[in-house]
Amino acid sequence: MSDFDRNVAPARGGYAGQAAAVDAGLRAYMIRVYNYMASAVALTGAVAWFTFNAAVNSSGGLTAFGQSIFSGPAVIVLFLATLGLVFFISFRIQTLSFPTALTLFMVYAGLLGVMLSSVFLVYTGASITRVFFISAASFGALSLYGYTTQRDLSGMGSFLIMGLFGVIIASLVNIFLKSSGLEFVISIVGVLVFAGLTAWDTQKIKEMYDVQDDGTVAGRKAVMGALSLYLDFINLFMMLLRLLGDRR
């Protein structure tokens, strides 16, 4: 019996040590994802604020720079550039080096900041700040749920994707209809969709972790995970801003 006990004890210790190593590696990986995501959000906010200040003069009117980026071809160019860049990163992530992928992600965040600077023309600064903290708290709670829950959220993914396409199509239609009622419905549905996507994406990112990944593969996964959570947060913020923001 004593021989049996001596053989089992090291095995148990070995399994416990392996589990602890995996847990530590997973925590480091998720912290890395959140750090990249938070850096991108901070960059977007800073670029949006500085762009707004450069676009508006002291009397509240638009400068020449503001007129160029808030109207005309520049709006279309910015939209196509950001859309093309996010698709490029998503489809080419497996072939990009980690530094290139991270750089492109930050370029995308900066360009989106230029686009989103227009929200300062529509909503008051106080309400933007308030909604940002509401969005951050909601995102944090939802992402924590996705990370800690034992429930498999993969089944809700298809419904969330369908809801996302529905929001996109309805938003495009409302560009022409300009219906405040439809915009309210889109915002409500959008909040629910991006809330669900936040939890779903977090669980999916967690499951992507592999202790055997080398530095390049782990870096790519971290960037792609950060991009997914970044998009969830930005869209959740914009939907909540439509519902809770105070217009100028």
Long-range contacts (C-beta under 8 A, 24 or more apart in sequence): 21-211, 22-211, 25-209, 25-211, 26-206, 26-209, 29-209, 29-218, 29-221, 29-222, 30-147, 30-205, 30-206, 30-209, 32-222, 33-205, 33-222, 33-225, 33-226, 33-229, 34-226, 34-229, 35-226, 36-102, 36-105, 36-222, 36-223, 36-226, 37-225, 37-226, 37-227, 37-229, 37-230, 37-233, 39-106, 40-105, 40-106, 40-108, 40-109, 40-226, 40-227, 40-230, 41-109, 41-230, 41-233, 41-234, 43-106, 43-109, 43-110, 43-113, 44-109, 44-110, 44-112, 44-113, 44-116, 44-234, 45-113, 45-132, 46-113, 47-109, 47-110, 47-113, 47-114, 47-117, 48-113, 48-114, 48-116, 48-117, 48-119, 48-120, 49-117, 49-120, 51-113, 51-114, 51-117, 52-117, 52-118, 52-120, 52-121, 55-117, 56-120, 56-121, 69-114, 69-117, 70-118, 70-121, 78-111, 78-114, 78-115, 79-115, 81-111, 82-108, 82-111, 82-112, 82-115, 85-111, 86-227, 86-231, 89-223, 89-224, 89-227, 90-224, 90-227, 93-220, 93-223, 93-224, 94-220, 96-220, 97-216, 98-215, 98-216, 98-219, 98-220, 98-223, 101-219, 101-220, 101-223, 101-224, 102-219, 102-223, 105-223, 105-226, 105-227, 105-230, 108-227, 109-230, 112-234, 116-234, 116-238, 119-238, 119-241, 119-245, 121-248, 122-245, 122-247, 122-248, 123-241, 123-245, 123-246, 123-247, 123-248, 124-245, 124-246, 124-247, 124-248, 126-246, 127-241, 127-244, 127-245, 127-246, 128-241, 128-245, 130-244, 131-237, 131-240, 131-241, 131-244, 131-245, 132-237, 134-240, 134-244, 135-233, 135-236, 135-237, 135-240, 136-233, 138-195, 138-236, 138-240, 139-198, 139-229, 139-232, 139-233, 139-236, 142-195, 142-198, 142-199, 142-202, 143-198, 143-199, 143-202, 143-229, 145-199, 145-202, 146-198, 146-199, 146-200, 146-201, 146-202, 146-203, 146-206, 147-202, 147-203, 147-206, 149-199, 149-203, 153-199, 153-200, 153-203, 154-200, 154-203, 154-204, 156-196, 156-200, 157-200, 157-204, 160-193, 160-196, 160-197, 160-200, 163-189, 163-192, 163-193, 163-196, 164-193, 164-197, 167-193, 183-242, 184-242, 184-243, 186-239, 187-239, 187-240, 187-242, 187-243, 188-243, 190-235, 190-236, 190-238, 190-239, 191-236, 191-239, 191-240, 191-243, 194-232, 194-235, 194-236, 194-239, 195-236, 197-232, 198-229, 198-232, 198-233, 198-236, 201-225, 201-228, 201-229, 201-232, 202-229, 204-228, 205-229
